[in-house]
Amino acid sequence: MASVKDSPNRCGPAPQEAGQKKPIARSKITRWRIGVLIGVHVLFALHLAHWKATGKTMTPLEPSEAMEFSKRSVINAGFIFFALMILSTLIFGRFFCGWACHLVFVQDLCASLMKRLGITPRPLRSRSLALVPFLAAFYLFIWPFIERTWLGVLHTNSTLQLETSKFWATFPGLMIGILTFVFAGGVVVYLLGSKGFCTYGCPYGAFFSIADRVAPARIRVNDDCGSCGHCTVSCTSNVAVAFEVKKYGMVVDPDCLKTLDCVSVCPNDALSVGFGKPSIAVSGKQKRRPRFTFGYELLITLGFSAAFFTFRGLYGRIPFLMALAVGSTLAFLLLRGVQLFTQPRVSIAPFDLKLNGRLTRAGKGFAVFGFALMLFCGHSAWIRTMDFMSKRAYAPLIPVRTEWFTAARPELTPEIKAAANLVIERSTRVLDAGFFETPRCRVERAWASMILGDTQTFSTDMAVAASLAPDDVNTVVEPAHNLRAQGLVAESLPLYLEGARRDLDEVQTMKFLLDAAGQAGQIQVAIDHLEEQVAKRSWDSDAFEHLAIGQMMARRPVEALESFEKALAKAPEASRQQRLTVQVARLHMEAGRPTMAEEVLQAGRIRLPEDTHIIYVLAQVLYTNEKIDAAIDILDQGLLIEPQNETLQSLRKQIGTHAGRQPSFK
């Protein structure tokens, strides 16, 4: 946390220098803000618990979810939430960041613990790193639009998706999540200052920072200000509050997160939140003096870039936000490492690494640590490069993999075989030399081996990949396809079952499971799994439909009809409603209940009044029930919808002739 003494823009003397005996008060607002932040986490826990209990819930209220709109034009709860937060920031400033962001909570907690240990991290004040949030925001939210436009796949029609059964799909695993908080909330705060990730990493904060500049609600000052500097000392956002309110009458820094600590500690109650001129309308704003020369800024830029591209996706584990935190951390350490050779005094609070031009014991330890870290980063960069090259070599094999277990399997040309050999060579380097496994390289080597006829390596590598990626479906379903292709249907069944358990929403896996179970004469295995699924996910229309198919395969039509009816009641899509309506009606007809079949189809017409297939089947049922006039009338209605429908025309002519009536059309 910056002190008044450290600030380049002081407003009056620090309390100690002015001889002021009154200590800086503790912020009364902090406990309220902590309470709100705890409440945010409680709500998140309830959201998670609802998903665990029902299998389906509202899509996550996370700004990161808004990327689905950039990538696929999907409007989810996260997108709506992010948009509302930006709109609120346009009016009230960055209150969301200070009062509702879980990462701010972690940063504040770490900063508080460090303060208790006597460590007050100093803000880095790097101009180049300050651009990172804006570049990250551009990459995450703007670049997908540009890329889709360039490729000609930008769709103007948006899809509304407010519910999901894959609540955790876009979040990292537990260990990576903890490491992300450790780096972004702890290490970055220690090295780069309080709210370090907000300043040098957060892509969402970039939007809030821009919006804050036009917000009329700001922290403003009245004539009671005594220039004591308490506000600046208490600010955990590293804002020179005292200087700004004296010079501009308000806080203009967009990094102000509106924690209101400055308002709370002011001994004269001179600060308050008020509406008025936004900061963008303030002319002549004074910028902080650069702390680093151009050379040092270039060094920071190169260090961050190298670290970010090295560690993002390393071993298939490190996500984007964690890579930003790691990049900022390593850029800082590189800066301090170079300064050991160029500066007479270098420190990382609370340690002095170099004094009077000589390394201290801590400095020597830092030098050894830096050398070891440099070796680790170099090794990681080599692994990442080999990983990238393996991925490039694997690209020609993707179409072969897609069609491998179908009749459309492509011919294995010499070029394909050469690419497979190259994939094996490069992926093996990554797997043998890496400190950790890379699941994708396992899969790539497995398929390259399969293409070259080595089914044993395929099975072994896919089994390892399946254990490393417990949510991945293909790593178990594709080996099941391989066993089934060899005639080992019964042996493939456990793998299909595991694939169905890994992703309960994957309809194709359910079909594979039913087919294999039926072929192996073990259809009850599939039925048992689907019964477990519908018991946990009572809303899952797909599961009920596939359960019904399994019950039909087991020759249990009464149970199948009940499952089909439940599937129909829960089906969201029109195409599935049509299919299930017709299926339920046919089962009623087969059971000798034509009246029930008619009722089902009439209800289907109400749901889908423009669906001519339902009209066609309903006319057949009416005709079977000897309701000739009703059948003709319903067909005439269908022909008004699709006058050129030959199927309707043929049935209309057949029924009309049978009834002694001529068709009413030419």
KAGICOR-V763016 format. One record per residue. N is the residue number from 0. PHI is phi in degrees with one decimal (999 if undefined). D_FIRST is the distance of its C-alpha to the first C-alpha in Angstrom with 2 decimals. Layout:
BEGIN
n: [N & N]
phi: [PHI & PHI]
d_first: [D_FIRST & D_FIRST]
END
This chain:
BEGIN
n: [0 & 1 & 2 & 3 & 4 & 5 & 6 & 7 & 8 & 9 & 10 & 11 & 12 & 13 & 14 & 15 & 16 & 17 & 18 & 19 & 20 & 21 & 22 & 23 & 24 & 25 & 26 & 27 & 28 & 29 & 30 & 31 & 32 & 33 & 34 & 35 & 36 & 37 & 38 & 39 & 40 & 41 & 42 & 43 & 44 & 45 & 46 & 47 & 48 & 49 & 50 & 51 & 52 & 53 & 54 & 55 & 56 & 57 & 58 & 59 & 60 & 61 & 62 & 63 & 64 & 65 & 66 & 67 & 68 & 69 & 70 & 71 & 72 & 73 & 74 & 75 & 76 & 77 & 78 & 79 & 80 & 81 & 82 & 83 & 84 & 85 & 86 & 87 & 88 & 89 & 90 & 91 & 92 & 93 & 94 & 95 & 96 & 97 & 98 & 99 & 100 & 101 & 102 & 103 & 104 & 105 & 106 & 107 & 108 & 109 & 110 & 111 & 112 & 113 & 114 & 115 & 116 & 117 & 118 & 119 & 120 & 121 & 122 & 123 & 124 & 125 & 126 & 127 & 128 & 129 & 130 & 131 & 132 & 133 & 134 & 135 & 136 & 137 & 138 & 139 & 140 & 141 & 142 & 143 & 144 & 145 & 146 & 147 & 148 & 149 & 150 & 151 & 152 & 153 & 154 & 155 & 156 & 157 & 158 & 159 & 160 & 161 & 162 & 163 & 164 & 165 & 166 & 167 & 168 & 169 & 170 & 171 & 172 & 173 & 174 & 175 & 176 & 177 & 178 & 179 & 180 & 181 & 182 & 183 & 184 & 185 & 186 & 187 & 188 & 189 & 190 & 191 & 192 & 193 & 194 & 195 & 196 & 197 & 198 & 199 & 200 & 201 & 202 & 203 & 204 & 205 & 206 & 207 & 208 & 209 & 210 & 211 & 212 & 213 & 214 & 215 & 216 & 217 & 218 & 219 & 220 & 221 & 222 & 223 & 224 & 225 & 226 & 227 & 228 & 229 & 230 & 231 & 232 & 233 & 234 & 235 & 236 & 237 & 238 & 239 & 240 & 241 & 242 & 243 & 244 & 245 & 246 & 247 & 248 & 249 & 250 & 251 & 252 & 253 & 254 & 255 & 256 & 257 & 258 & 259 & 260 & 261 & 262 & 263 & 264 & 265 & 266 & 267 & 268 & 269 & 270 & 271 & 272 & 273 & 274 & 275 & 276 & 277 & 278 & 279 & 280 & 281 & 282 & 283 & 284 & 285 & 286 & 287 & 288 & 289 & 290 & 291 & 292 & 293 & 294 & 295 & 296 & 297 & 298 & 299 & 300 & 301 & 302 & 303 & 304 & 305 & 306 & 307 & 308 & 309 & 310 & 311 & 312 & 313 & 314 & 315 & 316 & 317 & 318 & 319 & 320 & 321 & 322 & 323 & 324 & 325 & 326 & 327 & 328 & 329 & 330 & 331 & 332 & 333 & 334 & 335 & 336 & 337 & 338 & 339 & 340 & 341 & 342 & 343 & 344 & 345 & 346 & 347 & 348 & 349 & 350 & 351 & 352 & 353 & 354 & 355 & 356 & 357 & 358 & 359 & 360 & 361 & 362 & 363 & 364 & 365 & 366 & 367 & 368 & 369 & 370 & 371 & 372 & 373 & 374 & 375 & 376 & 377 & 378 & 379 & 380 & 381 & 382 & 383 & 384 & 385 & 386 & 387 & 388 & 389 & 390 & 391 & 392 & 393 & 394 & 395 & 396 & 397 & 398 & 399 & 400 & 401 & 402 & 403 & 404 & 405 & 406 & 407 & 408 & 409 & 410 & 411 & 412 & 413 & 414 & 415 & 416 & 417 & 418 & 419 & 420 & 421 & 422 & 423 & 424 & 425 & 426 & 427 & 428 & 429 & 430 & 431 & 432 & 433 & 434 & 435 & 436 & 437 & 438 & 439 & 440 & 441 & 442 & 443 & 444 & 445 & 446 & 447 & 448 & 449 & 450 & 451 & 452 & 453 & 454 & 455 & 456 & 457 & 458 & 459 & 460 & 461 & 462 & 463 & 464 & 465 & 466 & 467 & 468 & 469 & 470 & 471 & 472 & 473 & 474 & 475 & 476 & 477 & 478 & 479 & 480 & 481 & 482 & 483 & 484 & 485 & 486 & 487 & 488 & 489 & 490 & 491 & 492 & 493 & 494 & 495 & 496 & 497 & 498 & 499 & 500 & 501 & 502 & 503 & 504 & 505 & 506 & 507 & 508 & 509 & 510 & 511 & 512 & 513 & 514 & 515 & 516 & 517 & 518 & 519 & 520 & 521 & 522 & 523 & 524 & 525 & 526 & 527 & 528 & 529 & 530 & 531 & 532 & 533 & 534 & 535 & 536 & 537 & 538 & 539 & 540 & 541 & 542 & 543 & 544 & 545 & 546 & 547 & 548 & 549 & 550 & 551 & 552 & 553 & 554 & 555 & 556 & 557 & 558 & 559 & 560 & 561 & 562 & 563 & 564 & 565 & 566 & 567 & 568 & 569 & 570 & 571 & 572 & 573 & 574 & 575 & 576 & 577 & 578 & 579 & 580 & 581 & 582 & 583 & 584 & 585 & 586 & 587 & 588 & 589 & 590 & 591 & 592 & 593 & 594 & 595 & 596 & 597 & 598 & 599 & 600 & 601 & 602 & 603 & 604 & 605 & 606 & 607 & 608 & 609 & 610 & 611 & 612 & 613 & 614 & 615 & 616 & 617 & 618 & 619 & 620 & 621 & 622 & 623 & 624 & 625 & 626 & 627 & 628 & 629 & 630 & 631 & 632 & 633 & 634 & 635 & 636 & 637 & 638 & 639 & 640 & 641 & 642 & 643 & 644 & 645 & 646 & 647 & 648 & 649 & 650 & 651 & 652 & 653 & 654 & 655 & 656 & 657 & 658 & 659 & 660 & 661 & 662 & 663 & 664 & 665]
phi: [999 & -70.7 & -101.5 & -61.0 & -64.7 & -75.8 & -68.8 & -74.7 & -123.2 & -78.1 & -116.5 & 76.2 & -75.3 & -67.5 & -55.8 & -65.6 & -71.0 & -82.8 & 77.4 & -73.7 & -85.0 & -67.3 & -71.7 & -71.2 & -69.4 & -76.8 & -67.2 & -75.9 & -81.3 & -60.0 & -63.6 & -68.9 & -66.4 & -62.9 & -62.1 & -65.5 & -64.9 & -63.8 & -60.2 & -60.3 & -70.4 & -64.2 & -62.9 & -63.3 & -63.3 & -66.0 & -60.6 & -63.6 & -64.3 & -62.8 & -63.7 & -62.4 & -77.1 & -110.0 & 82.5 & -154.2 & -157.9 & -65.0 & -58.8 & -56.3 & -86.5 & -124.5 & -56.4 & -61.4 & -67.3 & -65.2 & -62.8 & -62.2 & -71.3 & -66.0 & -87.7 & -137.4 & 57.7 & -98.1 & -97.2 & -118.1 & -63.2 & -63.7 & -64.4 & -61.7 & -61.5 & -62.9 & -62.8 & -65.1 & -65.9 & -64.7 & -62.7 & -65.9 & -66.6 & -61.0 & -105.3 & -103.2 & 83.6 & -84.3 & -68.8 & -58.4 & -59.4 & -77.1 & -114.8 & -141.0 & -86.0 & -66.3 & -73.9 & -63.8 & -59.7 & -64.9 & -63.2 & -64.5 & -63.1 & -65.2 & -62.5 & -66.6 & -63.9 & -63.8 & -63.2 & -65.1 & -88.0 & 83.8 & -110.2 & -119.8 & -61.2 & -98.8 & -59.1 & -72.8 & 61.0 & -96.5 & -70.3 & -72.4 & -66.2 & -65.5 & -82.8 & -57.8 & -57.5 & -72.1 & -66.2 & -64.8 & -63.4 & -61.3 & -64.8 & -78.2 & -114.0 & -103.6 & -57.8 & -57.0 & -64.6 & -63.2 & -64.4 & -66.6 & -65.8 & -62.3 & -84.6 & 74.8 & -118.3 & -79.0 & -96.5 & -81.7 & -79.9 & -97.5 & -112.5 & -92.4 & -136.9 & -100.0 & -125.0 & -150.0 & -103.5 & -117.4 & -58.2 & -94.4 & -60.8 & -96.4 & -99.3 & -74.3 & -67.3 & -59.5 & -64.5 & -66.4 & -61.4 & -64.0 & -64.1 & -61.9 & -66.7 & -63.2 & -74.6 & -71.1 & -98.0 & -111.9 & -62.2 & -64.2 & -63.5 & -62.9 & -89.4 & -109.2 & 107.9 & -55.6 & 61.5 & -60.7 & -70.6 & -59.5 & -79.7 & -119.8 & -147.9 & -70.5 & -71.7 & -73.9 & -62.2 & -62.6 & -66.5 & -65.3 & -64.4 & -66.9 & -64.5 & -60.7 & -65.6 & -107.1 & -71.8 & -75.5 & -82.3 & -144.0 & -79.2 & -122.2 & -121.4 & -113.3 & -74.3 & -83.0 & -62.2 & -104.4 & 53.9 & -79.5 & 84.2 & -58.6 & -63.8 & -67.5 & -63.5 & -82.7 & -72.3 & -89.7 & -98.8 & 62.6 & -99.7 & -80.6 & -61.0 & -59.7 & -63.6 & -69.1 & -69.3 & -73.4 & -83.6 & -114.5 & 80.9 & -165.7 & -84.0 & -108.9 & -65.9 & -69.8 & -79.6 & -66.3 & -95.8 & 56.2 & -70.3 & 69.7 & -62.3 & -63.1 & -65.3 & -69.0 & -88.9 & -60.5 & -70.0 & -107.5 & 53.0 & -85.2 & -105.5 & -160.2 & -92.5 & -144.8 & -97.4 & 171.5 & -63.7 & -74.8 & -68.2 & -65.0 & -86.7 & -84.6 & -96.7 & 71.5 & -65.3 & -86.7 & -88.7 & -65.1 & -67.5 & -58.9 & -84.4 & -119.9 & -72.7 & -59.8 & -62.1 & -66.9 & -63.0 & -64.3 & -61.8 & -61.9 & -62.4 & -65.6 & -63.8 & -63.0 & -60.3 & -62.6 & -68.1 & -61.6 & -72.1 & -74.3 & -94.6 & -66.5 & 78.4 & -59.7 & 57.2 & 68.9 & -124.0 & -80.5 & -80.7 & -60.5 & -64.7 & -66.6 & -63.8 & -62.6 & -66.1 & -63.8 & -60.8 & -64.4 & -61.6 & -70.1 & -63.3 & -63.6 & -64.9 & -63.5 & -59.0 & -65.9 & -63.1 & -69.4 & -64.7 & -59.1 & -96.4 & -119.1 & -119.5 & -74.8 & -135.4 & -137.3 & -144.9 & -130.7 & -49.5 & -98.2 & -101.2 & -90.1 & -89.1 & -148.9 & -132.0 & 53.3 & 79.8 & -124.5 & -68.9 & -86.2 & -61.7 & -63.8 & -65.3 & -65.8 & -63.2 & -64.4 & -63.6 & -64.4 & -60.5 & -63.2 & -65.3 & -64.4 & -65.4 & -63.2 & -63.6 & -63.5 & -65.2 & -63.1 & -62.9 & -63.8 & -64.3 & -65.4 & -61.2 & -64.6 & -66.1 & -62.5 & -61.3 & -63.7 & -67.8 & -65.0 & -63.6 & -65.7 & -66.7 & -77.0 & -51.9 & -66.2 & -86.4 & -61.9 & -61.9 & -65.8 & -62.0 & -60.7 & -104.2 & -62.0 & -97.9 & -122.5 & -71.5 & -93.9 & -56.7 & -67.0 & -70.6 & -84.9 & -78.6 & -56.4 & -66.9 & -65.5 & -65.3 & -64.6 & -64.2 & -63.5 & -62.2 & -67.1 & -62.0 & -60.4 & -62.4 & -76.0 & -66.2 & -64.7 & -60.3 & -63.7 & -69.9 & -78.9 & -94.6 & -74.5 & -75.0 & -132.2 & -74.6 & -116.4 & -55.5 & -63.4 & -65.3 & -60.4 & -65.9 & -63.1 & -67.8 & -60.5 & -74.7 & -62.4 & -67.2 & -60.5 & -63.3 & -89.5 & 93.1 & -94.8 & -72.7 & -66.8 & -63.7 & -57.2 & -64.2 & -65.3 & -66.2 & -68.0 & -65.2 & -65.5 & -62.3 & -64.5 & -73.4 & -79.4 & -121.3 & -66.3 & -101.0 & -79.0 & -84.9 & -62.5 & -68.3 & -111.2 & -71.4 & -67.8 & -61.6 & -64.9 & -57.8 & -63.3 & -63.4 & -66.2 & -65.1 & -87.5 & 86.2 & -95.7 & -66.5 & -60.6 & -68.6 & -76.7 & -60.0 & -60.4 & -71.1 & -61.4 & -64.2 & -64.3 & -62.5 & -66.2 & -73.8 & -70.1 & -137.3 & -70.5 & -96.2 & -80.2 & -64.2 & -61.9 & -65.8 & -60.1 & -64.8 & -60.6 & -62.6 & -64.0 & -61.8 & -67.1 & -64.5 & -66.0 & -66.4 & -86.1 & 71.9 & -127.2 & -62.3 & -65.1 & -60.1 & -67.2 & -62.9 & -60.1 & -63.1 & -69.1 & -66.4 & -63.2 & -67.4 & -70.2 & -67.9 & -88.4 & -126.8 & -66.1 & -92.1 & -82.0 & -63.0 & -60.7 & -64.0 & -63.9 & -65.3 & -72.2 & -62.2 & -62.1 & -63.0 & -62.6 & -67.2 & -65.4 & -63.0 & -86.6 & 61.0 & -126.0 & -64.0 & -64.5 & -66.1 & -62.3 & -61.4 & -62.1 & -68.1 & -63.4 & -64.3 & -66.8 & -62.0 & -64.4 & -65.8 & -107.2 & -69.9 & -87.4 & -89.2 & -61.5 & -63.2 & -73.4 & -61.2 & -61.8 & -61.4 & -71.9 & -59.5 & -64.7 & -64.6 & -63.3 & -62.8 & -66.2 & -65.7 & -64.1 & -63.9 & -64.1 & -86.3 & 79.6 & -122.9 & -63.2 & -64.6 & -63.3 & -61.4 & -63.4 & -63.5 & -62.4 & -70.8 & -64.6 & -65.1 & -63.8 & -65.2 & -67.5 & -70.6 & -128.3 & -65.7 & -98.0 & -85.6 & -76.1 & -69.5 & -62.7 & -60.6 & -61.7 & -67.1 & -61.4 & -61.5 & -61.6 & -66.7 & -60.3 & -63.4 & -63.7 & -81.9 & 63.9 & -102.5 & -63.6 & -62.4 & -64.9 & -64.8 & -65.5 & -62.7 & -68.1 & -68.7 & -62.6 & -64.9 & -65.5 & -72.8 & -69.0 & -77.8 & -131.8 & -60.5 & -97.5 & -72.3 & -68.5 & -64.7 & -65.8 & -60.6 & -62.7 & -67.0 & -61.6 & -67.2 & -62.3 & -70.3 & -63.1 & -66.0 & -63.4 & -87.7 & 77.7 & -117.6 & -84.7 & -57.8 & -90.5 & -131.8 & -90.6]
d_first: [0.00 & 3.77 & 6.49 & 9.92 & 11.38 & 9.57 & 10.34 & 13.80 & 14.98 & 14.89 & 16.92 & 18.72 & 17.81 & 14.99 & 16.53 & 17.30 & 19.03 & 21.02 & 22.27 & 21.17 & 21.82 & 20.61 & 17.37 & 14.67 & 16.11 & 14.87 & 14.79 & 18.31 & 17.69 & 15.44 & 18.60 & 20.46 & 18.05 & 18.03 & 21.79 & 22.14 & 20.23 & 22.44 & 25.37 & 24.63 & 24.87 & 28.01 & 29.56 & 28.86 & 30.54 & 33.47 & 33.77 & 33.93 & 36.42 & 38.61 & 38.84 & 39.72 & 42.34 & 44.02 & 43.29 & 42.26 & 39.55 & 37.68 & 35.86 & 32.13 & 29.93 & 27.51 & 26.70 & 27.73 & 31.22 & 31.66 & 32.36 & 35.80 & 36.72 & 35.85 & 37.80 & 40.68 & 40.68 & 39.93 & 38.50 & 36.87 & 34.81 & 31.58 & 32.70 & 33.62 & 30.35 & 28.32 & 30.61 & 30.24 & 26.45 & 26.65 & 29.26 & 27.23 & 24.27 & 26.85 & 27.38 & 24.38 & 21.46 & 18.96 & 19.44 & 20.53 & 17.29 & 15.35 & 18.33 & 20.42 & 18.86 & 19.18 & 16.72 & 13.94 & 15.14 & 14.94 & 11.39 & 10.36 & 12.79 & 11.57 & 7.95 & 9.93 & 12.35 & 10.20 & 8.98 & 12.73 & 13.53 & 11.68 & 9.25 & 5.61 & 5.47 & 5.68 & 6.77 & 10.50 & 12.06 & 15.36 & 18.10 & 20.24 & 17.88 & 17.02 & 20.75 & 20.79 & 20.30 & 23.14 & 25.36 & 24.84 & 25.72 & 28.77 & 29.88 & 29.62 & 30.97 & 32.91 & 34.39 & 36.47 & 38.27 & 39.07 & 40.25 & 42.40 & 43.89 & 44.69 & 46.38 & 48.19 & 46.88 & 44.84 & 46.33 & 46.15 & 46.96 & 43.99 & 44.18 & 42.78 & 41.48 & 39.85 & 40.86 & 40.46 & 41.74 & 39.24 & 36.04 & 34.23 & 35.75 & 32.74 & 30.19 & 29.72 & 31.20 & 29.55 & 28.56 & 27.17 & 25.32 & 23.68 & 22.84 & 21.38 & 18.97 & 18.25 & 17.49 & 15.93 & 14.02 & 13.40 & 14.06 & 12.46 & 9.08 & 9.61 & 10.93 & 9.57 & 5.94 & 5.31 & 8.71 & 9.85 & 13.35 & 13.53 & 12.92 & 15.04 & 17.45 & 18.40 & 21.88 & 22.22 & 19.13 & 21.05 & 23.76 & 21.53 & 19.82 & 23.35 & 24.62 & 21.86 & 23.17 & 26.46 & 25.35 & 26.88 & 24.64 & 21.58 & 19.49 & 21.80 & 22.36 & 25.57 & 27.20 & 25.82 & 22.46 & 22.23 & 19.41 & 17.61 & 14.06 & 13.07 & 12.32 & 9.71 & 7.89 & 8.36 & 7.61 & 5.86 & 7.73 & 6.26 & 9.65 & 11.25 & 13.07 & 15.03 & 16.34 & 17.40 & 19.14 & 20.93 & 22.08 & 22.86 & 23.16 & 20.76 & 17.57 & 18.82 & 15.91 & 17.03 & 13.57 & 13.42 & 14.06 & 15.68 & 14.04 & 15.42 & 12.99 & 13.34 & 17.07 & 17.25 & 15.75 & 17.70 & 20.37 & 22.93 & 22.61 & 22.40 & 20.31 & 21.90 & 22.47 & 25.61 & 27.81 & 28.82 & 28.46 & 26.09 & 23.63 & 26.04 & 28.55 & 26.47 & 27.89 & 26.59 & 22.89 & 21.16 & 19.27 & 16.46 & 18.14 & 18.19 & 16.26 & 18.91 & 22.67 & 24.84 & 25.83 & 22.40 & 21.72 & 25.10 & 24.28 & 21.15 & 23.42 & 26.20 & 24.09 & 22.59 & 26.07 & 27.85 & 25.56 & 25.58 & 29.37 & 29.94 & 28.12 & 28.71 & 31.73 & 32.13 & 34.80 & 34.88 & 31.81 & 28.42 & 27.75 & 26.24 & 22.73 & 22.39 & 23.75 & 21.08 & 18.37 & 20.57 & 21.19 & 17.60 & 17.09 & 20.35 & 19.80 & 16.77 & 18.93 & 21.81 & 19.94 & 19.10 & 22.68 & 24.22 & 22.20 & 23.79 & 27.01 & 26.00 & 23.47 & 24.23 & 20.80 & 18.56 & 15.79 & 13.74 & 11.56 & 13.22 & 16.44 & 18.19 & 20.39 & 22.41 & 23.23 & 25.92 & 27.01 & 27.65 & 26.18 & 24.99 & 25.98 & 22.61 & 23.22 & 26.67 & 25.50 & 23.03 & 26.02 & 28.22 & 25.72 & 25.26 & 29.04 & 29.55 & 26.95 & 28.73 & 32.01 & 30.70 & 29.36 & 32.69 & 34.65 & 32.68 & 33.32 & 37.00 & 37.19 & 35.60 & 38.09 & 41.04 & 39.90 & 39.84 & 43.23 & 44.68 & 43.60 & 45.27 & 48.42 & 48.53 & 48.63 & 52.49 & 52.95 & 51.29 & 54.47 & 56.54 & 54.35 & 54.49 & 58.31 & 59.02 & 60.43 & 62.36 & 65.66 & 63.83 & 62.40 & 62.19 & 64.31 & 62.66 & 63.05 & 62.61 & 59.40 & 58.00 & 59.01 & 57.47 & 54.16 & 54.36 & 54.92 & 51.95 & 49.71 & 50.91 & 50.25 & 46.69 & 45.58 & 47.07 & 44.93 & 41.78 & 43.02 & 44.28 & 41.44 & 38.44 & 36.43 & 36.63 & 39.21 & 39.04 & 41.05 & 41.90 & 43.45 & 45.53 & 46.88 & 47.57 & 49.46 & 51.29 & 52.63 & 53.49 & 55.48 & 57.19 & 58.25 & 59.78 & 61.59 & 59.51 & 59.15 & 58.25 & 55.05 & 54.30 & 54.61 & 52.63 & 49.67 & 49.56 & 49.60 & 46.58 & 44.75 & 45.64 & 44.10 & 40.87 & 40.58 & 41.79 & 41.48 & 43.39 & 46.93 & 48.57 & 48.14 & 50.62 & 52.72 & 53.68 & 54.95 & 56.88 & 58.45 & 59.43 & 61.15 & 62.90 & 64.12 & 65.69 & 67.48 & 65.26 & 64.55 & 64.23 & 61.76 & 59.60 & 59.38 & 56.61 & 54.41 & 55.03 & 54.27 & 50.93 & 50.11 & 50.97 & 48.70 & 45.75 & 45.87 & 47.75 & 47.64 & 49.34 & 52.83 & 54.31 & 53.56 & 55.40 & 58.37 & 58.34 & 58.27 & 61.22 & 63.21 & 62.78 & 63.49 & 66.59 & 67.79 & 67.30 & 69.05 & 65.99 & 65.04 & 64.18 & 61.13 & 59.69 & 60.81 & 59.08 & 55.76 & 56.10 & 57.08 & 53.90 & 51.93 & 53.53 & 53.10 & 49.31 & 49.09 & 51.66 & 50.51 & 51.12 & 54.19 & 54.29 & 54.50 & 57.34 & 59.18 & 59.03 & 60.02 & 63.00 & 63.88 & 63.79 & 66.01 & 68.40 & 68.55 & 69.38 & 72.09 & 70.63 & 71.05 & 70.65 & 67.18 & 66.34 & 67.34 & 65.07 & 62.10 & 62.91 & 63.04 & 59.59 & 58.27 & 59.84 & 58.34 & 54.83 & 55.21 & 52.84 & 54.33 & 57.66 & 59.01 & 58.51 & 59.99 & 63.06 & 63.51 & 63.08 & 65.31 & 68.10 & 67.64 & 67.85 & 70.90 & 72.65 & 72.12 & 73.66 & 76.57 & 77.08 & 77.12 & 79.81 & 77.69 & 78.15 & 77.37 & 73.94 & 73.38 & 74.30 & 71.88 & 69.00 & 69.80 & 70.23 & 66.76 & 65.50 & 67.09 & 65.21 & 61.88 & 62.86 & 65.58 & 65.59 & 65.96 & 69.47 & 69.41 & 69.15 & 71.94 & 74.06 & 73.67 & 74.25 & 77.47 & 78.63 & 78.05 & 79.81 & 82.68 & 82.88 & 82.99 & 85.87 & 83.93 & 85.28 & 84.67 & 81.10 & 80.48 & 81.94 & 79.94 & 76.65 & 77.53 & 78.39 & 74.96 & 73.40 & 75.48 & 74.22 & 70.72 & 71.80 & 75.32 & 75.54 & 74.57 & 77.53 & 76.80 & 77.08 & 80.12 & 81.89 & 81.33 & 82.34 & 85.54 & 86.31 & 85.86 & 87.62 & 90.61 & 90.83 & 90.86 & 93.54 & 91.22 & 90.52 & 86.99 & 85.80 & 84.36 & 85.94]
END
